[in-house]
């Protein structure tokens, strides 16, 4: 099974807060892939809002996004696009 990963920087003002984590979890549920975010020693499933909040990812933090499964490539691109778009927040 294919496993892909990409390094990303959290660039939205509030970091990976509740609204952003919820948006990411809803997006992750659309794919047949296990998507994980890793920051330092911590990791969380992209489908778990609580897990994502426990990463405490603030602006400027570097994370690794991994995706494994049939939709890995599409899922990884979608998640990274959302992070690049600052979770669709204005600032």
PDB file with one MODEL, atoms N, CA, C and O in Angstrom:
MODEL        1
ATOM      1  N   UNK A   1       0.843  -1.184   0.000  1.00  0.00           N
ATOM      2  CA  UNK A   1       0.000   0.000   0.000  1.00  0.00           C
ATOM      3  C   UNK A   1       0.885   1.244   0.000  1.00  0.00           C
ATOM      4  O   UNK A   1       1.891   1.310   0.707  1.00  0.00           O
ATOM      5  N   UNK A   2       0.501   2.200  -0.786  1.00  0.00           N
ATOM      6  CA  UNK A   2       1.283   3.421  -0.946  1.00  0.00           C
ATOM      7  C   UNK A   2       1.180   4.323   0.284  1.00  0.00           C
ATOM      8  O   UNK A   2       0.093   4.501   0.835  1.00  0.00           O
ATOM      9  N   UNK A   3       2.300   4.889   0.711  1.00  0.00           N
ATOM     10  CA  UNK A   3       2.310   5.866   1.797  1.00  0.00           C
ATOM     11  C   UNK A   3       3.068   7.080   1.300  1.00  0.00           C
ATOM     12  O   UNK A   3       4.225   6.982   0.893  1.00  0.00           O
ATOM     13  N   UNK A   4       2.404   8.225   1.337  1.00  0.00           N
ATOM     14  CA  UNK A   4       3.000   9.472   0.870  1.00  0.00           C
ATOM     15  C   UNK A   4       3.121  10.431   2.038  1.00  0.00           C
ATOM     16  O   UNK A   4       2.365  10.337   3.005  1.00  0.00           O
ATOM     17  N   UNK A   5       4.070  11.355   1.955  1.00  0.00           N
ATOM     18  CA  UNK A   5       4.178  12.372   2.987  1.00  0.00           C
ATOM     19  C   UNK A   5       4.689  13.673   2.412  1.00  0.00           C
ATOM     20  O   UNK A   5       5.357  13.713   1.379  1.00  0.00           O
ATOM     21  N   UNK A   6       4.349  14.740   3.126  1.00  0.00           N
ATOM     22  CA  UNK A   6       4.753  16.073   2.695  1.00  0.00           C
ATOM     23  C   UNK A   6       4.938  16.961   3.925  1.00  0.00           C
ATOM     24  O   UNK A   6       4.163  16.888   4.879  1.00  0.00           O
ATOM     25  N   UNK A   7       5.960  17.788   3.888  1.00  0.00           N
ATOM     26  CA  UNK A   7       6.198  18.770   4.959  1.00  0.00           C
ATOM     27  C   UNK A   7       5.386  20.024   4.669  1.00  0.00           C
ATOM     28  O   UNK A   7       5.344  20.499   3.535  1.00  0.00           O
ATOM     29  N   UNK A   8       4.743  20.555   5.703  1.00  0.00           N
ATOM     30  CA  UNK A   8       3.933  21.762   5.565  1.00  0.00           C
ATOM     31  C   UNK A   8       4.217  22.688   6.745  1.00  0.00           C
ATOM     32  O   UNK A   8       4.649  22.247   7.810  1.00  0.00           O
ATOM     33  N   UNK A   9       3.966  23.983   6.533  1.00  0.00           N
ATOM     34  CA  UNK A   9       4.059  24.955   7.615  1.00  0.00           C
ATOM     35  C   UNK A   9       2.677  25.515   7.870  1.00  0.00           C
ATOM     36  O   UNK A   9       1.989  25.935   6.940  1.00  0.00           O
ATOM     37  N   UNK A  10       2.272  25.521   9.122  1.00  0.00           N
ATOM     38  CA  UNK A  10       0.988  26.119   9.492  1.00  0.00           C
ATOM     39  C   UNK A  10       1.138  27.630   9.343  1.00  0.00           C
ATOM     40  O   UNK A  10       2.000  28.233   9.982  1.00  0.00           O
ATOM     41  N   UNK A  11       0.309  28.240   8.508  1.00  0.00           N
ATOM     42  CA  UNK A  11       0.498  29.661   8.218  1.00  0.00           C
ATOM     43  C   UNK A  11      -0.700  30.538   8.563  1.00  0.00           C
ATOM     44  O   UNK A  11      -0.642  31.757   8.401  1.00  0.00           O
ATOM     45  N   UNK A  12      -1.792  29.926   9.039  1.00  0.00           N
ATOM     46  CA  UNK A  12      -2.916  30.787   9.421  1.00  0.00           C
ATOM     47  C   UNK A  12      -2.675  31.348  10.818  1.00  0.00           C
ATOM     48  O   UNK A  12      -1.986  30.742  11.638  1.00  0.00           O
ATOM     49  N   UNK A  13      -3.249  32.505  11.068  1.00  0.00           N
ATOM     50  CA  UNK A  13      -2.994  33.282  12.275  1.00  0.00           C
ATOM     51  C   UNK A  13      -3.246  32.506  13.576  1.00  0.00           C
ATOM     52  O   UNK A  13      -2.461  32.611  14.518  1.00  0.00           O
ATOM     53  N   UNK A  14      -4.321  31.741  13.630  1.00  0.00           N
ATOM     54  CA  UNK A  14      -4.700  31.057  14.865  1.00  0.00           C
ATOM     55  C   UNK A  14      -4.178  29.626  14.954  1.00  0.00           C
ATOM     56  O   UNK A  14      -4.430  28.938  15.944  1.00  0.00           O
ATOM     57  N   UNK A  15      -3.459  29.171  13.936  1.00  0.00           N
ATOM     58  CA  UNK A  15      -2.935  27.814  13.951  1.00  0.00           C
ATOM     59  C   UNK A  15      -4.038  26.785  13.781  1.00  0.00           C
ATOM     60  O   UNK A  15      -5.096  27.075  13.223  1.00  0.00           O
ATOM     61  N   UNK A  16      -3.780  25.593  14.264  1.00  0.00           N
ATOM     62  CA  UNK A  16      -4.726  24.489  14.116  1.00  0.00           C
ATOM     63  C   UNK A  16      -5.690  24.510  15.311  1.00  0.00           C
ATOM     64  O   UNK A  16      -5.605  23.669  16.206  1.00  0.00           O
ATOM     65  N   UNK A  17      -6.594  25.476  15.309  1.00  0.00           N
ATOM     66  CA  UNK A  17      -7.574  25.652  16.376  1.00  0.00           C
ATOM     67  C   UNK A  17      -8.825  24.844  16.060  1.00  0.00           C
ATOM     68  O   UNK A  17      -8.848  24.110  15.072  1.00  0.00           O
ATOM     69  N   UNK A  18      -9.867  24.966  16.881  1.00  0.00           N
ATOM     70  CA  UNK A  18     -11.059  24.109  16.769  1.00  0.00           C
ATOM     71  C   UNK A  18     -11.729  24.164  15.404  1.00  0.00           C
ATOM     72  O   UNK A  18     -12.051  23.118  14.840  1.00  0.00           O
ATOM     73  N   UNK A  19     -11.945  25.342  14.866  1.00  0.00           N
ATOM     74  CA  UNK A  19     -12.632  25.463  13.574  1.00  0.00           C
ATOM     75  C   UNK A  19     -11.793  24.848  12.453  1.00  0.00           C
ATOM     76  O   UNK A  19     -12.313  24.128  11.601  1.00  0.00           O
ATOM     77  N   UNK A  20     -10.491  25.140  12.464  1.00  0.00           N
ATOM     78  CA  UNK A  20      -9.594  24.591  11.440  1.00  0.00           C
ATOM     79  C   UNK A  20      -9.490  23.066  11.571  1.00  0.00           C
ATOM     80  O   UNK A  20      -9.496  22.354  10.567  1.00  0.00           O
ATOM     81  N   UNK A  21      -9.395  22.569  12.808  1.00  0.00           N
ATOM     82  CA  UNK A  21      -9.301  21.124  13.031  1.00  0.00           C
ATOM     83  C   UNK A  21     -10.572  20.419  12.560  1.00  0.00           C
ATOM     84  O   UNK A  21     -10.508  19.335  11.981  1.00  0.00           O
ATOM     85  N   UNK A  22     -11.728  21.041  12.812  1.00  0.00           N
ATOM     86  CA  UNK A  22     -12.998  20.458  12.371  1.00  0.00           C
ATOM     87  C   UNK A  22     -13.069  20.414  10.854  1.00  0.00           C
ATOM     88  O   UNK A  22     -13.493  19.413  10.277  1.00  0.00           O
ATOM     89  N   UNK A  23     -12.655  21.496  10.210  1.00  0.00           N
ATOM     90  CA  UNK A  23     -12.663  21.553   8.745  1.00  0.00           C
ATOM     91  C   UNK A  23     -11.751  20.457   8.163  1.00  0.00           C
ATOM     92  O   UNK A  23     -12.100  19.801   7.182  1.00  0.00           O
ATOM     93  N   UNK A  24     -10.598  20.278   8.779  1.00  0.00           N
ATOM     94  CA  UNK A  24      -9.652  19.258   8.325  1.00  0.00           C
ATOM     95  C   UNK A  24     -10.213  17.846   8.538  1.00  0.00           C
ATOM     96  O   UNK A  24     -10.079  16.987   7.666  1.00  0.00           O
ATOM     97  N   UNK A  25     -10.838  17.609   9.690  1.00  0.00           N
ATOM     98  CA  UNK A  25     -11.406  16.289   9.984  1.00  0.00           C
ATOM     99  C   UNK A  25     -12.540  15.944   9.022  1.00  0.00           C
ATOM    100  O   UNK A  25     -12.642  14.801   8.577  1.00  0.00           O
ATOM    101  N   UNK A  26     -13.381  16.904   8.700  1.00  0.00           N
ATOM    102  CA  UNK A  26     -14.482  16.682   7.751  1.00  0.00           C
ATOM    103  C   UNK A  26     -13.911  16.349   6.366  1.00  0.00           C
ATOM    104  O   UNK A  26     -14.400  15.446   5.687  1.00  0.00           O
ATOM    105  N   UNK A  27     -12.880  17.082   5.959  1.00  0.00           N
ATOM    106  CA  UNK A  27     -12.240  16.808   4.667  1.00  0.00           C
ATOM    107  C   UNK A  27     -11.614  15.414   4.659  1.00  0.00           C
ATOM    108  O   UNK A  27     -11.773  14.671   3.690  1.00  0.00           O
ATOM    109  N   UNK A  28     -10.915  15.058   5.716  1.00  0.00           N
ATOM    110  CA  UNK A  28     -10.237  13.755   5.788  1.00  0.00           C
ATOM    111  C   UNK A  28     -11.227  12.599   5.681  1.00  0.00           C
ATOM    112  O   UNK A  28     -10.896  11.543   5.143  1.00  0.00           O
ATOM    113  N   UNK A  29     -12.429  12.797   6.189  1.00  0.00           N
ATOM    114  CA  UNK A  29     -13.445  11.738   6.157  1.00  0.00           C
ATOM    115  C   UNK A  29     -13.935  11.438   4.743  1.00  0.00           C
ATOM    116  O   UNK A  29     -14.558  10.401   4.512  1.00  0.00           O
ATOM    117  N   UNK A  30     -13.660  12.331   3.801  1.00  0.00           N
ATOM    118  CA  UNK A  30     -14.098  12.149   2.414  1.00  0.00           C
ATOM    119  C   UNK A  30     -13.251  11.140   1.637  1.00  0.00           C
ATOM    120  O   UNK A  30     -13.616  10.757   0.525  1.00  0.00           O
ATOM    121  N   UNK A  31     -12.136  10.708   2.202  1.00  0.00           N
ATOM    122  CA  UNK A  31     -11.193   9.885   1.454  1.00  0.00           C
ATOM    123  C   UNK A  31     -11.012   8.506   2.073  1.00  0.00           C
ATOM    124  O   UNK A  31     -11.144   8.319   3.283  1.00  0.00           O
ATOM    125  N   UNK A  32     -10.706   7.546   1.202  1.00  0.00           N
ATOM    126  CA  UNK A  32     -10.368   6.194   1.646  1.00  0.00           C
ATOM    127  C   UNK A  32      -8.856   6.160   1.864  1.00  0.00           C
ATOM    128  O   UNK A  32      -8.106   5.566   1.089  1.00  0.00           O
ATOM    129  N   UNK A  33      -8.439   6.817   2.945  1.00  0.00           N
ATOM    130  CA  UNK A  33      -7.015   6.897   3.264  1.00  0.00           C
ATOM    131  C   UNK A  33      -6.862   7.227   4.746  1.00  0.00           C
ATOM    132  O   UNK A  33      -7.700   7.916   5.327  1.00  0.00           O
ATOM    133  N   UNK A  34      -5.802   6.735   5.339  1.00  0.00           N
ATOM    134  CA  UNK A  34      -5.453   7.119   6.707  1.00  0.00           C
ATOM    135  C   UNK A  34      -4.507   8.302   6.615  1.00  0.00           C
ATOM    136  O   UNK A  34      -3.385   8.181   6.123  1.00  0.00           O
ATOM    137  N   UNK A  35      -4.968   9.442   7.092  1.00  0.00           N
ATOM    138  CA  UNK A  35      -4.187  10.679   7.014  1.00  0.00           C
ATOM    139  C   UNK A  35      -3.737  11.027   8.424  1.00  0.00           C
ATOM    140  O   UNK A  35      -4.544  11.072   9.353  1.00  0.00           O
ATOM    141  N   UNK A  36      -2.446  11.270   8.573  1.00  0.00           N
ATOM    142  CA  UNK A  36      -1.875  11.574   9.885  1.00  0.00           C
ATOM    143  C   UNK A  36      -1.068  12.861   9.803  1.00  0.00           C
ATOM    144  O   UNK A  36      -0.368  13.110   8.822  1.00  0.00           O
ATOM    145  N   UNK A  37      -1.177  13.674  10.850  1.00  0.00           N
ATOM    146  CA  UNK A  37      -0.349  14.864  10.987  1.00  0.00           C
ATOM    147  C   UNK A  37       0.648  14.609  12.104  1.00  0.00           C
ATOM    148  O   UNK A  37       0.279  14.126  13.175  1.00  0.00           O
ATOM    149  N   UNK A  38       1.907  14.933  11.859  1.00  0.00           N
ATOM    150  CA  UNK A  38       2.977  14.700  12.827  1.00  0.00           C
ATOM    151  C   UNK A  38       3.691  16.018  13.085  1.00  0.00           C
ATOM    152  O   UNK A  38       4.091  16.729  12.163  1.00  0.00           O
ATOM    153  N   UNK A  39       3.837  16.321  14.377  1.00  0.00           N
ATOM    154  CA  UNK A  39       4.606  17.506  14.768  1.00  0.00           C
ATOM    155  C   UNK A  39       5.520  17.097  15.906  1.00  0.00           C
ATOM    156  O   UNK A  39       5.060  16.813  17.012  1.00  0.00           O
ATOM    157  N   UNK A  40       6.805  17.066  15.634  1.00  0.00           N
ATOM    158  CA  UNK A  40       7.758  16.625  16.644  1.00  0.00           C
ATOM    159  C   UNK A  40       7.483  15.180  17.039  1.00  0.00           C
ATOM    160  O   UNK A  40       7.455  14.293  16.186  1.00  0.00           O
ATOM    161  N   UNK A  41       7.281  14.948  18.326  1.00  0.00           N
ATOM    162  CA  UNK A  41       7.015  13.611  18.848  1.00  0.00           C
ATOM    163  C   UNK A  41       5.522  13.267  18.847  1.00  0.00           C
ATOM    164  O   UNK A  41       5.148  12.131  19.137  1.00  0.00           O
ATOM    165  N   UNK A  42       4.683  14.230  18.526  1.00  0.00           N
ATOM    166  CA  UNK A  42       3.231  14.029  18.569  1.00  0.00           C
ATOM    167  C   UNK A  42       2.691  13.711  17.183  1.00  0.00           C
ATOM    168  O   UNK A  42       3.190  14.209  16.175  1.00  0.00           O
ATOM    169  N   UNK A  43       1.657  12.869  17.153  1.00  0.00           N
ATOM    170  CA  UNK A  43       0.983  12.598  15.886  1.00  0.00           C
ATOM    171  C   UNK A  43      -0.502  12.453  16.158  1.00  0.00           C
ATOM    172  O   UNK A  43      -0.913  12.115  17.268  1.00  0.00           O
ATOM    173  N   UNK A  44      -1.307  12.714  15.124  1.00  0.00           N
ATOM    174  CA  UNK A  44      -2.759  12.625  15.264  1.00  0.00           C
ATOM    175  C   UNK A  44      -3.383  12.280  13.926  1.00  0.00           C
ATOM    176  O   UNK A  44      -2.908  12.695  12.869  1.00  0.00           O
ATOM    177  N   UNK A  45      -4.449  11.519  13.997  1.00  0.00           N
ATOM    178  CA  UNK A  45      -5.237  11.240  12.803  1.00  0.00           C
ATOM    179  C   UNK A  45      -5.910  12.529  12.367  1.00  0.00           C
ATOM    180  O   UNK A  45      -6.426  13.278  13.197  1.00  0.00           O
ATOM    181  N   UNK A  46      -5.907  12.789  11.067  1.00  0.00           N
ATOM    182  CA  UNK A  46      -6.580  13.980  10.549  1.00  0.00           C
ATOM    183  C   UNK A  46      -8.087  13.893  10.739  1.00  0.00           C
ATOM    184  O   UNK A  46      -8.783  14.902  10.634  1.00  0.00           O
ATOM    185  N   UNK A  47      -8.599  12.698  11.018  1.00  0.00           N
ATOM    186  CA  UNK A  47     -10.038  12.519  11.219  1.00  0.00           C
ATOM    187  C   UNK A  47     -10.457  12.796  12.667  1.00  0.00           C
ATOM    188  O   UNK A  47     -11.648  12.754  12.973  1.00  0.00           O
ATOM    189  N   UNK A  48      -9.507  13.077  13.560  1.00  0.00           N
ATOM    190  CA  UNK A  48      -9.793  13.294  14.977  1.00  0.00           C
ATOM    191  C   UNK A  48      -9.584  14.749  15.364  1.00  0.00           C
ATOM    192  O   UNK A  48      -8.449  15.215  15.464  1.00  0.00           O
ATOM    193  N   UNK A  49     -10.684  15.465  15.583  1.00  0.00           N
ATOM    194  CA  UNK A  49     -10.583  16.879  15.965  1.00  0.00           C
ATOM    195  C   UNK A  49      -9.780  17.003  17.261  1.00  0.00           C
ATOM    196  O   UNK A  49      -8.875  17.833  17.348  1.00  0.00           O
ATOM    197  N   UNK A  50     -10.098  16.194  18.258  1.00  0.00           N
ATOM    198  CA  UNK A  50      -9.397  16.270  19.536  1.00  0.00           C
ATOM    199  C   UNK A  50      -7.911  15.968  19.368  1.00  0.00           C
ATOM    200  O   UNK A  50      -7.063  16.658  19.933  1.00  0.00           O
ATOM    201  N   UNK A  51      -7.603  14.940  18.593  1.00  0.00           N
ATOM    202  CA  UNK A  51      -6.206  14.605  18.337  1.00  0.00           C
ATOM    203  C   UNK A  51      -5.460  15.753  17.671  1.00  0.00           C
ATOM    204  O   UNK A  51      -4.322  16.054  18.031  1.00  0.00           O
ATOM    205  N   UNK A  52      -6.103  16.393  16.701  1.00  0.00           N
ATOM    206  CA  UNK A  52      -5.479  17.523  16.016  1.00  0.00           C
ATOM    207  C   UNK A  52      -5.227  18.680  16.977  1.00  0.00           C
ATOM    208  O   UNK A  52      -4.181  19.326  16.915  1.00  0.00           O
ATOM    209  N   UNK A  53      -6.180  18.940  17.862  1.00  0.00           N
ATOM    210  CA  UNK A  53      -6.012  20.018  18.839  1.00  0.00           C
ATOM    211  C   UNK A  53      -4.857  19.714  19.796  1.00  0.00           C
ATOM    212  O   UNK A  53      -4.156  20.624  20.240  1.00  0.00           O
ATOM    213  N   UNK A  54      -4.666  18.438  20.108  1.00  0.00           N
ATOM    214  CA  UNK A  54      -3.595  18.046  21.029  1.00  0.00           C
ATOM    215  C   UNK A  54      -2.200  18.266  20.429  1.00  0.00           C
ATOM    216  O   UNK A  54      -1.209  18.288  21.160  1.00  0.00           O
ATOM    217  N   UNK A  55      -2.121  18.428  19.114  1.00  0.00           N
ATOM    218  CA  UNK A  55      -0.829  18.726  18.492  1.00  0.00           C
ATOM    219  C   UNK A  55      -0.339  20.120  18.871  1.00  0.00           C
ATOM    220  O   UNK A  55       0.863  20.389  18.857  1.00  0.00           O
ATOM    221  N   UNK A  56      -1.272  20.999  19.207  1.00  0.00           N
ATOM    222  CA  UNK A  56      -0.943  22.384  19.566  1.00  0.00           C
ATOM    223  C   UNK A  56      -0.113  23.060  18.472  1.00  0.00           C
ATOM    224  O   UNK A  56       0.917  23.675  18.748  1.00  0.00           O
ATOM    225  N   UNK A  57      -0.575  22.935  17.239  1.00  0.00           N
ATOM    226  CA  UNK A  57       0.139  23.514  16.101  1.00  0.00           C
ATOM    227  C   UNK A  57      -0.254  24.974  15.915  1.00  0.00           C
ATOM    228  O   UNK A  57      -1.393  25.290  15.570  1.00  0.00           O
ATOM    229  N   UNK A  58       0.703  25.846  16.149  1.00  0.00           N
ATOM    230  CA  UNK A  58       0.476  27.270  15.977  1.00  0.00           C
ATOM    231  C   UNK A  58       1.113  27.771  14.694  1.00  0.00           C
ATOM    232  O   UNK A  58       1.756  27.017  13.964  1.00  0.00           O
ATOM    233  N   UNK A  59       0.925  29.043  14.435  1.00  0.00           N
ATOM    234  CA  UNK A  59       1.485  29.652  13.230  1.00  0.00           C
ATOM    235  C   UNK A  59       3.006  29.444  13.204  1.00  0.00           C
ATOM    236  O   UNK A  59       3.690  29.624  14.212  1.00  0.00           O
ATOM    237  N   UNK A  60       3.506  29.066  12.045  1.00  0.00           N
ATOM    238  CA  UNK A  60       4.932  28.848  11.858  1.00  0.00           C
ATOM    239  C   UNK A  60       5.425  27.458  12.195  1.00  0.00           C
ATOM    240  O   UNK A  60       6.589  27.142  11.946  1.00  0.00           O
ATOM    241  N   UNK A  61       4.565  26.615  12.760  1.00  0.00           N
ATOM    242  CA  UNK A  61       4.977  25.249  13.118  1.00  0.00           C
ATOM    243  C   UNK A  61       5.069  24.381  11.871  1.00  0.00           C
ATOM    244  O   UNK A  61       4.223  24.460  10.980  1.00  0.00           O
ATOM    245  N   UNK A  62       6.095  23.563  11.821  1.00  0.00           N
ATOM    246  CA  UNK A  62       6.298  22.628  10.713  1.00  0.00           C
ATOM    247  C   UNK A  62       5.650  21.297  11.078  1.00  0.00           C
ATOM    248  O   UNK A  62       5.877  20.758  12.161  1.00  0.00           O
ATOM    249  N   UNK A  63       4.844  20.777  10.162  1.00  0.00           N
ATOM    250  CA  UNK A  63       4.209  19.482  10.377  1.00  0.00           C
ATOM    251  C   UNK A  63       4.499  18.587   9.177  1.00  0.00           C
ATOM    252  O   UNK A  63       4.828  19.060   8.089  1.00  0.00           O
ATOM    253  N   UNK A  64       4.372  17.305   9.401  1.00  0.00           N
ATOM    254  CA  UNK A  64       4.458  16.333   8.320  1.00  0.00           C
ATOM    255  C   UNK A  64       3.077  15.726   8.155  1.00  0.00           C
ATOM    256  O   UNK A  64       2.473  15.268   9.125  1.00  0.00           O
ATOM    257  N   UNK A  65       2.584  15.724   6.936  1.00  0.00           N
ATOM    258  CA  UNK A  65       1.285  15.128   6.628  1.00  0.00           C
ATOM    259  C   UNK A  65       1.571  13.827   5.885  1.00  0.00           C
ATOM    260  O   UNK A  65       2.278  13.822   4.877  1.00  0.00           O
ATOM    261  N   UNK A  66       1.013  12.718   6.392  1.00  0.00           N
ATOM    262  CA  UNK A  66       1.169  11.436   5.714  1.00  0.00           C
ATOM    263  C   UNK A  66      -0.205  10.916   5.312  1.00  0.00           C
ATOM    264  O   UNK A  66      -1.205  11.182   5.979  1.00  0.00           O
ATOM    265  N   UNK A  67      -0.239  10.182   4.226  1.00  0.00           N
ATOM    266  CA  UNK A  67      -1.483   9.562   3.767  1.00  0.00           C
ATOM    267  C   UNK A  67      -1.162   8.170   3.253  1.00  0.00           C
ATOM    268  O   UNK A  67      -0.194   7.965   2.520  1.00  0.00           O
ATOM    269  N   UNK A  68      -2.000   7.214   3.656  1.00  0.00           N
ATOM    270  CA  UNK A  68      -1.797   5.819   3.272  1.00  0.00           C
ATOM    271  C   UNK A  68      -3.154   5.237   2.907  1.00  0.00           C
ATOM    272  O   UNK A  68      -4.116   5.378   3.661  1.00  0.00           O
ATOM    273  N   UNK A  69      -3.232   4.587   1.758  1.00  0.00           N
ATOM    274  CA  UNK A  69      -4.478   3.965   1.334  1.00  0.00           C
ATOM    275  C   UNK A  69      -4.762   4.233  -0.131  1.00  0.00           C
ATOM    276  O   UNK A  69      -3.978   4.899  -0.807  1.00  0.00           O
ATOM    277  N   UNK A  70      -5.893   3.713  -0.633  1.00  0.00           N
ATOM    278  CA  UNK A  70      -6.237   3.857  -2.047  1.00  0.00           C
ATOM    279  C   UNK A  70      -6.319   5.312  -2.530  1.00  0.00           C
ATOM    280  O   UNK A  70      -5.965   5.609  -3.670  1.00  0.00           O
ATOM    281  N   UNK A  71      -6.791   6.223  -1.652  1.00  0.00           N
ATOM    282  CA  UNK A  71      -6.925   7.635  -2.032  1.00  0.00           C
ATOM    283  C   UNK A  71      -5.770   8.490  -1.520  1.00  0.00           C
ATOM    284  O   UNK A  71      -5.905   9.710  -1.428  1.00  0.00           O
ATOM    285  N   UNK A  72      -4.644   7.875  -1.189  1.00  0.00           N
ATOM    286  CA  UNK A  72      -3.541   8.595  -0.531  1.00  0.00           C
ATOM    287  C   UNK A  72      -3.116   9.861  -1.265  1.00  0.00           C
ATOM    288  O   UNK A  72      -2.990  10.920  -0.650  1.00  0.00           O
ATOM    289  N   UNK A  73      -2.896   9.763  -2.565  1.00  0.00           N
ATOM    290  CA  UNK A  73      -2.392  10.922  -3.309  1.00  0.00           C
ATOM    291  C   UNK A  73      -3.409  12.059  -3.339  1.00  0.00           C
ATOM    292  O   UNK A  73      -3.065  13.214  -3.089  1.00  0.00           O
ATOM    293  N   UNK A  74      -4.644  11.731  -3.641  1.00  0.00           N
ATOM    294  CA  UNK A  74      -5.704  12.750  -3.701  1.00  0.00           C
ATOM    295  C   UNK A  74      -5.939  13.352  -2.317  1.00  0.00           C
ATOM    296  O   UNK A  74      -6.115  14.563  -2.182  1.00  0.00           O
ATOM    297  N   UNK A  75      -5.940  12.503  -1.294  1.00  0.00           N
ATOM    298  CA  UNK A  75      -6.161  12.965   0.076  1.00  0.00           C
ATOM    299  C   UNK A  75      -5.034  13.888   0.531  1.00  0.00           C
ATOM    300  O   UNK A  75      -5.286  14.943   1.114  1.00  0.00           O
ATOM    301  N   UNK A  76      -3.800  13.493   0.268  1.00  0.00           N
ATOM    302  CA  UNK A  76      -2.652  14.312   0.658  1.00  0.00           C
ATOM    303  C   UNK A  76      -2.717  15.672  -0.014  1.00  0.00           C
ATOM    304  O   UNK A  76      -2.498  16.697   0.632  1.00  0.00           O
ATOM    305  N   UNK A  77      -3.016  15.691  -1.304  1.00  0.00           N
ATOM    306  CA  UNK A  77      -3.123  16.966  -2.020  1.00  0.00           C
ATOM    307  C   UNK A  77      -4.224  17.846  -1.447  1.00  0.00           C
ATOM    308  O   UNK A  77      -4.031  19.051  -1.287  1.00  0.00           O
ATOM    309  N   UNK A  78      -5.376  17.260  -1.136  1.00  0.00           N
ATOM    310  CA  UNK A  78      -6.508  18.029  -0.616  1.00  0.00           C
ATOM    311  C   UNK A  78      -6.187  18.620   0.757  1.00  0.00           C
ATOM    312  O   UNK A  78      -6.477  19.788   1.019  1.00  0.00           O
ATOM    313  N   UNK A  79      -5.591  17.815   1.625  1.00  0.00           N
ATOM    314  CA  UNK A  79      -5.243  18.296   2.964  1.00  0.00           C
ATOM    315  C   UNK A  79      -4.191  19.402   2.878  1.00  0.00           C
ATOM    316  O   UNK A  79      -4.308  20.426   3.551  1.00  0.00           O
ATOM    317  N   UNK A  80      -3.182  19.201   2.065  1.00  0.00           N
ATOM    318  CA  UNK A  80      -2.131  20.211   1.916  1.00  0.00           C
ATOM    319  C   UNK A  80      -2.676  21.490   1.287  1.00  0.00           C
ATOM    320  O   UNK A  80      -2.252  22.587   1.651  1.00  0.00           O
ATOM    321  N   UNK A  81      -3.601  21.361   0.357  1.00  0.00           N
ATOM    322  CA  UNK A  81      -4.239  22.546  -0.232  1.00  0.00           C
ATOM    323  C   UNK A  81      -5.002  23.322   0.832  1.00  0.00           C
ATOM    324  O   UNK A  81      -4.959  24.552   0.852  1.00  0.00           O
ATOM    325  N   UNK A  82      -5.703  22.612   1.721  1.00  0.00           N
ATOM    326  CA  UNK A  82      -6.445  23.282   2.794  1.00  0.00           C
ATOM    327  C   UNK A  82      -5.490  24.006   3.741  1.00  0.00           C
ATOM    328  O   UNK A  82      -5.762  25.133   4.156  1.00  0.00           O
ATOM    329  N   UNK A  83      -4.388  23.371   4.079  1.00  0.00           N
ATOM    330  CA  UNK A  83      -3.401  24.019   4.953  1.00  0.00           C
ATOM    331  C   UNK A  83      -2.800  25.241   4.262  1.00  0.00           C
ATOM    332  O   UNK A  83      -2.651  26.293   4.883  1.00  0.00           O
ATOM    333  N   UNK A  84      -2.451  25.106   2.971  1.00  0.00           N
ATOM    334  CA  UNK A  84      -1.919  26.236   2.197  1.00  0.00           C
ATOM    335  C   UNK A  84      -2.913  27.387   2.111  1.00  0.00           C
ATOM    336  O   UNK A  84      -2.523  28.554   2.089  1.00  0.00           O
ATOM    337  N   UNK A  85      -4.199  27.049   2.063  1.00  0.00           N
ATOM    338  CA  UNK A  85      -5.256  28.072   1.975  1.00  0.00           C
ATOM    339  C   UNK A  85      -5.610  28.633   3.349  1.00  0.00           C
ATOM    340  O   UNK A  85      -6.624  29.313   3.505  1.00  0.00           O
ATOM    341  N   UNK A  86      -4.772  28.345   4.341  1.00  0.00           N
ATOM    342  CA  UNK A  86      -4.983  28.826   5.712  1.00  0.00           C
ATOM    343  C   UNK A  86      -6.334  28.419   6.260  1.00  0.00           C
ATOM    344  O   UNK A  86      -6.976  29.173   6.992  1.00  0.00           O
ATOM    345  N   UNK A  87      -6.765  27.208   5.896  1.00  0.00           N
ATOM    346  CA  UNK A  87      -8.046  26.638   6.343  1.00  0.00           C
ATOM    347  C   UNK A  87      -9.219  27.526   5.931  1.00  0.00           C
ATOM    348  O   UNK A  87     -10.245  27.565   6.610  1.00  0.00           O
ATOM    349  N   UNK A  88      -9.061  28.233   4.821  1.00  0.00           N
ATOM    350  CA  UNK A  88     -10.087  29.128   4.264  1.00  0.00           C
ATOM    351  C   UNK A  88     -10.454  30.264   5.207  1.00  0.00           C
ATOM    352  O   UNK A  88     -11.567  30.787   5.153  1.00  0.00           O
ATOM    353  N   UNK A  89      -9.518  30.647   6.072  1.00  0.00           N
ATOM    354  CA  UNK A  89      -9.735  31.791   6.950  1.00  0.00           C
ATOM    355  C   UNK A  89      -9.156  33.029   6.280  1.00  0.00           C
ATOM    356  O   UNK A  89      -8.225  32.939   5.479  1.00  0.00           O
ATOM    357  N   UNK A  90      -9.700  34.151   6.608  1.00  0.00           N
ATOM    358  CA  UNK A  90      -9.304  35.380   5.909  1.00  0.00           C
ATOM    359  C   UNK A  90      -7.861  35.782   6.187  1.00  0.00           C
ATOM    360  O   UNK A  90      -7.215  36.345   5.304  1.00  0.00           O
ATOM    361  N   UNK A  91      -7.327  35.514   7.385  1.00  0.00           N
ATOM    362  CA  UNK A  91      -6.004  36.048   7.735  1.00  0.00           C
ATOM    363  C   UNK A  91      -5.054  34.994   8.255  1.00  0.00           C
ATOM    364  O   UNK A  91      -3.910  35.304   8.586  1.00  0.00           O
TER     365      UNK A  91
ENDMDL
END
